[in-house]
């Protein structure tokens, strides 16, 4: 039996090589291997790398031993980079490509760009999933319609190295609602490595909390309006949020995670520490 509750199982994708962590590849793979052998292994999702680094990650995975690495590949070269990454995963004994993550180019017609991405995915994906980062500008909901029609998932950027990359609570609530209305699963990326909403002491950026996002997703599934979801997303008090999380049944937790699948974090220890401090994970 896993010691990780269903609400948090495989919630944190290991993006240690990405900013602001920027862990060197060799150290990142070694740390991921260690996490996957630890008591908190079931908190951890796939290792996240770019398509440029995929071959090097595979080689390092082979060198360290322990079986093939499960990876989610961030495609940095547009739709044309999807098939080479997937085909490499098909051939490799050292990595298993679980998903690709593709950001739509900033064009006037996002839906046309989305259609180009999903057509490539249709041609080369089998067991793999695709997370399409559509952004929250322009006609993003039309692009989400394309992703929904194709049966793929969405990706929401919840932060970064600039304040402009942090969506506000109303925007996040609108995105979650739009995804659930279309039965589109989603993941989040950047700025979400702490459980509860807070202001970063070093930058002053307003960070969302992954526990807030989980509970807002659950609330939406239970029929909450967007303003109620936004209030949950803006809650900075961890204790009532943790108490609310404890009231969820196993079925409610599993149902929540069916749609909010994971988030990428450059740190595994920070989310784990926060959940432990809130009494939502066992202390080891």
C-alpha positions as CSV (number, residue, x, y, z in Angstrom):
1,X,0.0,0.0,0.0
2,X,1.2,3.5,-0.9
3,X,1.8,5.9,2.0
4,X,1.0,8.8,-0.4
5,X,-2.7,9.7,-0.3
6,X,-4.6,9.5,-3.6
7,X,-4.9,13.2,-3.9
8,X,-1.1,13.6,-4.1
9,X,0.0,10.4,-5.8
10,X,2.4,11.1,-8.7
11,X,1.4,14.8,-8.5
12,X,4.8,16.3,-8.8
13,X,6.6,15.9,-12.2
14,X,10.4,16.2,-11.6
15,X,11.5,19.3,-13.5
16,X,14.8,19.7,-11.7
17,X,16.7,20.8,-14.8
18,X,14.4,23.8,-15.4
19,X,14.5,27.3,-13.9
20,X,14.8,28.4,-11.2
21,X,16.4,25.1,-10.0
22,X,18.6,24.5,-13.1
23,X,20.1,21.3,-11.7
24,X,22.8,19.9,-14.0
25,X,21.7,16.9,-16.0
26,X,23.9,14.3,-14.2
27,X,22.8,15.6,-10.8
28,X,19.1,15.8,-11.8
29,X,19.0,12.2,-13.0
30,X,20.7,10.9,-9.9
31,X,18.3,12.9,-7.7
32,X,15.3,11.5,-9.6
33,X,16.6,7.9,-9.2
34,X,16.9,8.6,-5.5
35,X,13.4,10.0,-5.2
36,X,12.0,7.0,-7.1
37,X,13.6,4.7,-4.5
38,X,12.5,6.7,-1.5
39,X,9.5,6.5,0.9
40,X,7.9,9.3,-1.1
41,X,8.4,7.7,-4.5
42,X,4.6,7.7,-5.2
43,X,4.6,11.5,-4.9
44,X,6.8,11.8,-7.9
45,X,5.8,11.7,-11.6
46,X,8.0,11.4,-14.7
47,X,11.3,13.2,-15.2
48,X,10.8,16.3,-17.3
49,X,13.4,17.2,-20.0
50,X,13.5,19.0,-23.3
51,X,13.7,17.2,-26.6
52,X,17.2,18.7,-27.0
53,X,18.3,16.8,-23.8
54,X,16.4,13.6,-24.4
55,X,19.3,11.6,-25.8
56,X,21.6,12.8,-23.0
57,X,19.1,11.9,-20.4
58,X,18.7,8.5,-21.8
59,X,22.5,8.0,-21.8
60,X,22.7,9.1,-18.2
61,X,19.8,6.9,-17.3
62,X,21.6,3.9,-18.8
63,X,24.8,4.8,-17.0
64,X,23.1,5.0,-13.6
65,X,21.1,1.8,-14.0
66,X,17.8,1.1,-12.4
67,X,15.7,0.6,-15.6
68,X,14.4,3.0,-18.2
69,X,13.5,6.5,-17.0
70,X,9.9,7.6,-17.5
71,X,10.0,11.0,-19.1
72,X,7.8,13.9,-20.2
73,X,9.4,15.7,-23.1
74,X,9.1,19.5,-23.4
75,X,9.2,20.2,-27.2
76,X,11.0,23.4,-27.7
77,X,11.1,23.5,-31.5
78,X,7.4,23.5,-32.3
79,X,5.2,20.8,-33.7
80,X,8.0,19.5,-35.9
81,X,9.9,18.3,-32.8
82,X,7.1,16.0,-31.6
83,X,7.6,13.0,-33.8
84,X,11.4,12.7,-33.5
85,X,11.1,12.7,-29.7
86,X,8.3,10.1,-29.7
87,X,10.2,7.9,-32.2
88,X,13.4,8.1,-30.2
89,X,11.4,6.9,-27.2
90,X,10.0,4.0,-29.2
91,X,13.5,2.9,-30.1
92,X,15.2,3.5,-26.8
93,X,15.6,0.9,-24.0
94,X,16.7,3.7,-21.6
95,X,13.7,6.0,-21.6
96,X,9.9,5.7,-21.8
97,X,8.2,8.8,-23.2
98,X,5.0,9.1,-21.2
99,X,4.0,12.4,-22.7
100,X,5.0,15.4,-24.7
101,X,4.5,19.0,-23.7
102,X,4.0,21.5,-26.5
103,X,3.6,25.3,-26.3
104,X,1.5,26.9,-29.0
105,X,3.3,29.6,-30.9
106,X,2.1,33.2,-30.3
107,X,0.0,33.6,-33.4
108,X,-3.2,35.5,-34.1
109,X,-5.0,32.2,-34.9
110,X,-4.2,29.9,-31.9
111,X,-6.8,27.4,-33.0
112,X,-4.9,26.9,-36.3
113,X,-1.7,26.4,-34.4
114,X,-3.4,23.9,-32.1
115,X,-4.8,22.0,-35.1
116,X,-1.3,21.7,-36.5
117,X,0.0,20.3,-33.2
118,X,-2.8,17.8,-32.7
119,X,-2.5,16.5,-36.3
120,X,1.2,15.7,-35.7
121,X,0.2,14.0,-32.4
122,X,-2.5,12.0,-34.1
123,X,0.2,10.7,-36.5
124,X,2.7,9.6,-34.0
125,X,1.3,9.1,-30.5
126,X,0.2,5.7,-29.3
127,X,0.2,5.2,-25.5
128,X,1.8,8.7,-25.0
129,X,-0.3,11.7,-24.0
130,X,0.1,15.3,-25.2
131,X,-0.2,18.4,-23.0
132,X,-0.8,21.5,-25.1
133,X,0.1,24.8,-23.5
134,X,-2.4,27.2,-25.0
135,X,-1.8,30.3,-22.9
136,X,-4.6,32.6,-21.7
137,X,-4.4,35.4,-24.3
138,X,-6.4,35.9,-27.4
139,X,-8.9,33.2,-28.5
140,X,-7.4,30.6,-26.2
141,X,-10.8,28.9,-25.6
142,X,-11.1,28.1,-29.3
143,X,-7.7,26.5,-29.2
144,X,-8.8,24.5,-26.2
145,X,-11.8,23.3,-28.3
146,X,-9.3,21.9,-30.8
147,X,-7.4,20.1,-28.0
148,X,-10.6,18.8,-26.6
149,X,-11.9,17.5,-29.9
150,X,-8.6,15.6,-30.4
151,X,-8.7,14.1,-26.9
152,X,-5.5,15.5,-25.6
153,X,-4.7,17.4,-22.4
154,X,-3.9,21.1,-21.7
155,X,-1.1,22.8,-19.8
156,X,-1.3,26.0,-17.8
157,X,1.7,28.1,-17.0
158,X,1.2,29.3,-13.4
159,X,4.5,31.3,-13.0
160,X,8.0,31.9,-14.2
161,X,10.9,34.3,-13.9
162,X,8.7,37.4,-14.5
163,X,5.7,38.7,-12.7
164,X,3.7,38.8,-16.0
165,X,3.9,35.0,-16.2
166,X,1.7,34.5,-13.1
167,X,-2.0,34.4,-14.0
168,X,-4.4,35.8,-11.4
169,X,-6.9,33.7,-9.5
170,X,-9.8,34.6,-11.8
171,X,-7.8,33.5,-14.9
172,X,-6.8,30.2,-13.3
173,X,-10.4,29.6,-12.2
174,X,-11.6,30.3,-15.8
175,X,-9.0,27.9,-17.2
176,X,-10.0,25.1,-14.9
177,X,-13.7,25.7,-15.6
178,X,-13.0,25.7,-19.4
179,X,-11.1,22.5,-19.2
180,X,-13.7,20.7,-17.1
181,X,-16.5,21.9,-19.3
182,X,-14.8,20.3,-22.2
183,X,-13.6,17.2,-20.3
184,X,-10.0,18.1,-20.9
185,X,-7.4,17.0,-18.3
186,X,-4.6,19.5,-17.5
187,X,-1.3,19.9,-15.8
188,X,0.4,23.1,-14.5
189,X,3.9,24.3,-14.8
190,X,6.2,26.8,-13.0
191,X,5.7,28.7,-9.8
192,X,3.6,26.1,-8.1
193,X,6.1,24.2,-5.9
194,X,4.5,25.3,-2.6
195,X,1.2,24.0,-1.3
196,X,-0.4,27.3,-0.4
197,X,-0.7,30.6,-2.1
198,X,2.0,33.1,-0.9
199,X,4.1,36.1,-1.8
200,X,7.7,35.1,-2.5
201,X,10.0,36.9,-0.2
202,X,12.8,37.3,-2.7
203,X,10.8,38.5,-5.8
204,X,7.5,39.7,-4.4
205,X,5.7,37.5,-7.0
206,X,2.3,36.1,-6.0
207,X,2.6,32.3,-6.2
208,X,-0.4,30.0,-6.5
209,X,-0.5,26.9,-4.3
210,X,-0.9,23.5,-5.7
211,X,-3.3,22.6,-2.8
212,X,-5.4,25.6,-3.7
213,X,-5.5,24.4,-7.3
214,X,-6.5,20.9,-6.3
215,X,-9.3,22.1,-4.1
216,X,-10.5,24.6,-6.7
217,X,-10.7,21.8,-9.2
218,X,-12.6,19.7,-6.8
219,X,-15.0,22.6,-6.1
220,X,-15.6,23.1,-9.8
221,X,-16.4,19.4,-10.2
222,X,-18.9,19.9,-7.3
223,X,-20.6,22.8,-9.1
224,X,-18.9,25.8,-7.6
225,X,-19.0,29.1,-9.5
226,X,-15.8,30.8,-10.7
227,X,-15.9,33.4,-8.0
228,X,-16.0,30.6,-5.4
229,X,-13.1,28.9,-7.1
230,X,-11.1,32.2,-7.2
231,X,-11.7,32.6,-3.5
232,X,-10.2,29.2,-2.9
233,X,-7.2,30.0,-5.1
234,X,-6.6,33.2,-3.1
235,X,-6.7,31.5,0.3
236,X,-3.4,31.9,2.1
237,X,-4.3,30.0,5.2
238,X,-2.9,26.4,5.0
239,X,-4.7,24.9,8.0
240,X,-8.3,25.2,6.7
241,X,-7.1,24.2,3.2
242,X,-5.5,21.1,4.7
243,X,-8.6,20.4,6.7
244,X,-10.7,20.6,3.6
245,X,-8.4,18.2,1.8
246,X,-8.7,15.7,4.6
247,X,-12.5,15.6,4.2
248,X,-12.3,14.3,0.6
249,X,-13.1,10.7,0.1
250,X,-10.9,8.4,-1.9
251,X,-13.3,8.7,-4.9
252,X,-13.3,12.5,-4.7
253,X,-9.5,12.6,-4.6
254,X,-9.2,10.2,-7.6
255,X,-11.9,12.2,-9.5
256,X,-10.0,15.4,-8.9
257,X,-6.7,13.9,-10.1
258,X,-8.3,12.6,-13.2
259,X,-8.5,16.2,-14.4
260,X,-5.7,18.0,-12.6
261,X,-3.1,15.4,-13.4
262,X,0.2,16.9,-12.1
263,X,2.4,19.9,-12.0
264,X,6.1,20.3,-12.9
265,X,8.4,21.5,-10.1
266,X,12.1,22.1,-10.0
267,X,12.0,20.8,-6.4
268,X,10.4,17.6,-5.1
269,X,11.4,18.3,-1.5
270,X,9.6,21.6,-1.2
271,X,6.1,20.2,-2.1
272,X,6.9,17.2,0.1
273,X,7.9,19.4,3.0
274,X,4.8,21.6,2.7
275,X,2.5,18.6,2.7
276,X,4.3,17.1,5.7
277,X,4.1,20.4,7.6
278,X,0.3,20.5,6.9
279,X,-0.1,17.0,8.2
280,X,-1.2,15.7,4.8
281,X,1.8,13.3,4.4
282,X,3.4,11.1,7.0
283,X,6.6,12.4,8.5
284,X,9.6,10.2,7.8
